Amino acid sequence: MRLDFSVAVHSLLYLEQKQPAVISSRELAVSMTTNPVMIRNILSVLHKQHYIRGVVGKNGGYQLDRTLAEINVGELYDLTIPPTISYARFTTGNTEASGAGSDISRNIEATLTDLFTLADTGYRAFYHQFTMADLKQDIAQHGYFKQIARLPYQGGTE
């Protein structure tokens, strides 16, 4: 998973906790132990989508522009991790292979890409069940998600 989603979630929760203060990207970066430039890039995306508002200037920074209950986790995930991610970098194979095992080598990329795409679709649908308020609740009372989640697949055999 790319860090963008985690940075977005952490930023929104932090801004909500610090309301009504205006929070700098530097303060957020310290909270996340990451680079302020990365933070500003993600905050720019959140600002354009009206999740946050920014104040320009020496004492500038960011504030939450919606309540946590109004922010869907799946929409935030879709915004920060586009569905158009190429899975090819996760696969092996050579589409022009010939000889022994060539069917595998020629077709493994397409097969695994289909598998990853199907899994990603399910992952995104799962995230759409929750709001940022649910995340905040799970931080306060870990295990909250397990109580409210609709889990279509539990894994394993029974």
C-alpha positions, 0 to 999 in steps of 0.5 A: 500500500502506498503511504498516501492513504495513511498520510491522508487518514493521519492528517484528517484525524490529527486536524480534527483532534487539534480543532480549531487550531491551524496546523502547519505541514511541519507539525503534521510531518513531525506527528507522522515522522515523515517529510513535510513535502510529502505531507504538503502533496497529500494536503494539496489533494485533500484541499482540492477535494474540500476535506480541509481548508488552508490558510496561507502565510507565515502563520498558515496551515490547515484545518478540517473542512468536514466532520469525520462522519462526513468523510467516507474512508473508501472515497479517501482511499480511492482519492489517494490510491487510484484504481488505475494502479498498474499491477504489472510491476508485481508480476513476472513473465515475458509476453513474447516467451517461447519454448518450455513453460512459455504459456506460463511466462506469456500469460502470468502477467495478465492472469495475476493482473486480473486477480489483483484487480478483483482483490482490489475491487473487493478491498475498495468496497470494504473500505466504503463501509466506514467513515473517518468517525469509525476510524477515530472510534477504533483508535479509542476502542481498538476492535470496533471495526471487527464489531461493525464490519460486514466481512464477506470472506473470512479466509481459511477453511472450516 
